[in-house]
Amino acid sequence: MRTFVFLLCLAFAATASSAKTQSAASSRHESKRMPTVLILGDSLSAGYGVKRDDAYPALLPQKAVAAGFDLKVLNAGVSGDTTAGALQRLPSLLRHHFDVLVVELGINDAFRGVPVAQVELNMQTIINLTKGRYPQVRVVIVGMQLPQSGDDAYINAFGQVFEKIARRNQADLVPFLLAGVAGNPALNLPDMIHPNAAGQQILAANVWPVLERALR
């Protein structure tokens, strides 16, 4: 009888040890889960005029590997999209789990003369809905600017809205996506609006330090 009890105790101990090992392995697996980034954007993210693989979202995983980790990027950029259009697309995108939301929107609203207050409301709603689905999500706001032409109230308000939204939501901010690219014929398509492949490389360089900070 004593032998039976001893063997039974050994069996329970072995089972508990195995369970702990499996639990530890599972925890390690979870900790190593590849982070996922959703980029909600317009033609600048979609890579208008260049190969999709040359658009800056496709270049970000390469930068992550160079920094020592893997990264999955979901490119939800649509040429011509506005904050209102992105807001309509958002529910289907929220079916995908992601850790960081990058919002690259607004310039097409400005081209259409959409009031800055409406742009701000749409972007805030996008953030609110996303955080409602994924409370721990980090947010990166990608800023844009309009060419200055005097003391234009709309231009000034538009340029300030990205920082305002980022500050309110404790989000990371890319001050100006097209920094180093805007106005340079060598880095843009003939329309001087959309970056070429070389310009997209610079866009990736502008986004990556901010995105990496959000991922850490």
N, C-alpha and C positions, 0 to 999 in steps of 0.2 A: 504493500500500500504506500509506504514511504517513497519507494522508487517511482511509483506512478505519479504521486504528488510532485516529486522533484522534476520529473520529465514534463509534467503539465506546466510547471512554473517556467521551465526553460522555454517551452513553446510560446507562452505568453510574452516572455521577455524578447524572444526573437521577433515576434509579430510587432511589438511596440517599437523595437529598434528599426524594423523595416519601414513602419509607418512614418517614423521620424525622418528616415533617410529620404523617403519619397516626398514628404512635405518639404524638406530642405531643397531637394532637387526642383520641386515645383516652384518654390520661392525664387530660386536662382533663375529659373526660366522666365518667370514674370519680370524679374528685375532687368533681364536682358532683352525684353520685348522691344522690337524695333519701333521707335517713335514715328508717328505719322503726322504729316502736315497737310492741311487743306488750303490751297491758294484759291481764293474767290476773287476773280479779277476780270479784266477786259482784254482788249487786243494786245496790250503790253505783256500780259501773262500768257495769253494764248499763243504768242509768237507770230503775230500777223506778218506775212511776207517772208518768213524764214521757216525752215523745217522745225517741226514740233520739238525734236530732240535738241535744237539749238536755242530754244527759248529758255530764259533764265530758270524757270522751275525745274527743268530737266538737268540743269547744271548743279543744282544745290546738293543732290546726293553725293556727287563727286567731292564736293567740299567737305561734306560730313565724313566721308571715308578718310580724307586727308587729315581730319581732326581726330580720327580714332574711333568713329562709330558709324553705324549704318542708319540710313534715313529713307523713309518712304514718303514720296510727295504725290499728292492727288492734285492734278492741275485742272481746276474748274474755271479756267479763263475762257471767256467767250467774247469774240470781237464785237465791238459796238455796245457792249453791255453797260447798263447804268446801275446805280444803287437800287432803283426800284426793280429792275429786271433780275438782279442778283437776289433780292429779297424773295421774289417769286420762285426762284430756283432752289432756294435754301432748304425747304422741307425734304426734298428728295436727297439732297447732299448730306443731311443729318443722319441718314441711315448708315453712313459710313462712320466708324469710330476714328477719331483723330485727336491728337494731343495739342496741336497748335493751329489756330486759325489765322491765316494771313489775309487781310482785307486790302486789296489793290483795286480801288474803285473811285469814281468821282469825276474823272476828267471828261467823260462823255456827258455827264450831267451838266458840267460847266459849258461845254460846247452847245448844249441845248438851252442854256439859260435857266436851268432849274434853280429855284431859290436855294441859297446855301443852307437855310434852316431846314429845308426838306431833305437835302443831302445828308445833313447831320442826323435827322430823325431816322432816315432809312438805315444809315450805318449803325446807329445805336440799336435799332430794332434787330438788325442782323446779329449784333453781339449779344443782345438779351436772349434771343431765341437759341443761340448756340450755347450760351452758358446755362440756359434752362435744360438743355439736353445733356451737356457735358460740363458740370459745375467746375471741374478742375482745369478746363481748357485754358491755355495761354493764348493771348491775342497779340498780333503784330499789325499795326496800322502802317500802311505804305503811303507816304505823303506825295502830293503832286503840287505843282505850281503852274500858274498861268503867266505868260509874258507880261511884264509890267508896262503899262502905258499911262503914265501919270498917276494921280492919286485916285484910282478907281476903287470905289467901295466894295464892289463885288469881288474884284481880284484879291484885294486884301483879306476880305472875309473868307474867301475860298482857301487861300493859303494858310489861314490860321485854324481852319476847322479840324484838320488832321491832328495837330498837337492837342487841341481842345478835347477831342474824343479820346485820344490816347491817355491824357492826364486823368480824365474822368473815370476811365476804366482800368487804370493802372496797367496799361498795355505798353508794349515796346513800340518804338516809333522809328521808321526809316524816314528821315526828314524829307528827302526828295529822291524818288526812284531814278530819275533821269540825270542825276548829278554826274557831270563829266561826259554826258552823251548829248544832251539837248543842244541843238544848234550846230553840231559838228557834222558836216557832210560825209566825212569818212566813216562815221559810226551809225548813220541813218540811211534808210531807204530814200529813194528820190522824193518821196512826199515830205521828208524832213519832220515827220511825226513819229514814225515807227523805227525803232532801232534795227539795224541789220545784225548778222550773227556776231560780229565783233562788238557791237553795241550791247547785245544781250549778255556778253561776257562781263561787261562792266556792271550791268544791272544786277547780275548774280553777285558780283563783288560788293555792291552797295547793300544788298539784302542780307547776305550771309552773316556778317558780324552781329547784326541785330537778331536774326533768327537763331543763331547759335546761343546767344545769351538767353533767349526764351526757352531753349531746349535744355539748358543746363540745370 
